[in-house]
Amino acid sequence: MTLRVGKTYKLKLKNNKKKIKWSSSKKKVATVSKTGKIKAKKAGTTRITAKVGKKKYVCKVTVKNLSLIHIS
């Protein structure tokens, strides 16, 4: 998934009734809340991991800067 700096996205796991533990491999690039909401902070790539019991689910997230338009 690709997000722009400053944007958010809510991740969901289908067919899951158990508690999910969310984590980000690079918190400077993007953070994830206890409810699975990702916030893009800085350009780069990170992995968002959802842990349910002994299973792990990974989502690769790429964060990009907004393109600047120069008027001359």
Secondary structure as the mmCIF struct_conf table of DSSP 4:
data_model
#
loop_
_struct_conf.conf_type_id
_struct_conf.id
_struct_conf.beg_label_comp_id
_struct_conf.beg_label_asym_id
_struct_conf.beg_label_seq_id
_struct_conf.end_label_comp_id
_struct_conf.end_label_asym_id
_struct_conf.end_label_seq_id
STRN STRN1 THR A 2 ARG A 4
TURN_TY1_P TURN_TY1_P1 VAL A 5 GLY A 6
STRN STRN2 THR A 8 LYS A 10
TURN_TY1_P TURN_TY1_P2 LYS A 14 ASN A 15
BEND BEND1 LYS A 18 LYS A 18
STRN STRN3 LYS A 21 SER A 24
BEND BEND2 SER A 25 SER A 25
TURN_TY1_P TURN_TY1_P3 LYS A 27 VAL A 29
STRN STRN4 ALA A 30 VAL A 32
TURN_TY1_P TURN_TY1_P4 LYS A 34 THR A 35
STRN STRN5 LYS A 37 ALA A 40
BEND BEND3 LYS A 42 ALA A 43
STRN STRN6 GLY A 44 VAL A 52
TURN_TY1_P TURN_TY1_P5 GLY A 53 LYS A 54
STRN STRN7 LYS A 55 LYS A 64
HELX_LH_PP_P HELX_LH_PP_P1 ASN A 65 HIS A 70
#
